[in-house]
Amino acid sequence: MLQRSVLMYGVLAAVGIVISAASASPVLAAAQPVVSFRLAQSKESHFDDAASAKRHYDTLRQLGCDAKQESHGGHHDVIFSAPKWRSVKFKDDREADQWAHWLAETGFET
């Protein structure tokens, strides 16, 4: 009787794992891609025109980064950092890859 109970428990456990895996697959497939990033030390980007500096500043702020703008000597600076890891969800893998590439080129760890 004990052997039969152990065998039945093993079969039920195996069936439960298969059902769990099957039901988790659509959830995993539907999950939005996430990009995590940080920039522990402040970085400064230089721009010749105010509009480009403002666009860069706005993008960084939308991502949740610390950022400030300064203008001097005929050019514009954007000083930014993100000392704590942040994560942003994107609509698809293509968009997530583009942002991960941009973040890495801008100096962030991803």
N, C-alpha and C positions, 0 to 999 in steps of 0.2 A: 504494500500500500504506500509506504514511504517513497519507494522508487518511482511509482506511478505519479505521485504528487510532485516529486522533484522534476521528473520528465515533463509533466504538464506545465510546471512553472517555467522551465527552460523554453518550451515551445511558445508559451504566451509572451515571455520576455522577447524572444526572437521576432515574433509577429509584431509586438509593440514597437520594436526598433525599426522594422521595415515600414510600418505605418507612420511613425514619427518622421523618418527620413523622407518618405513620399510626400507627406503633408508639408514638410519644411521646404522642399525644393521650390515650389511656386513663390513662397515668401522670399526666399533668397534671391530668386530670379527677378522679383519685382522691387527689390531694395534699391534705393538711390545710391549711386556711387558717392563716396566721401573722400575728400582730400584733407589730410592733416598737415599742418605746417607751423613753423615758428621761426623767429629771427631774434636770437638771444641778445645780440649786440646791435645797437642803432646803426642804421645805414643812411647815407645821404645820396640823393639823386639830383643831378643838375639839369636844368631846362633853360633854353633860350627864350621861350615864350610862356606867358602866364597861363594861357589856355591849356597847354600840355601839362604844366605843373599842376594845375587845378584838377585835370582829369586823372592824373596819377594819384594825387591826394585823395580825391573822392573814391577811387577804386580801393585804395588801401583802407579807408575808413569803412567802406561797405563790407570789407572782409573782416572788420573788427580790430584792425591794427591801430596802434598808437601812431599818430602822424601830426606833423606841423609843417607849415610853409614859411619860408623866409625869402625875401627879395633883397638883393644888394648887388652893386657893381654891374648892373645891366643883365643879370640872370636871376633865375628863381631856383630855390632849393626846396626839396621835400625831404624831411628827416623822419624816419619811421622805424618802428620795431614791433615785435610781437613776442615778448619774452616767454609767454606761456603757450603751450601747444593749443592750437585752435583747429576745429574741424568744420568744414563746409560741405553741405550736400549739393550735388548737381543733378540735372535732369537725366543725363546719360553719360556713358563712358567717354565718348568723344569730347564732351565739354569738360569733364573732370580731367582728362589727359591734357587738354589745352591749358587749363588753369594750373595744373601741376607743373607743366613746362614753364609757364610764365613766372610762377612763384620761384622755381629753381633758378631761372635766369636772373631774377630780381635779387637773388641772394638768400632766399628762404631755405630752410631745411624742410624736406617733404618726406 
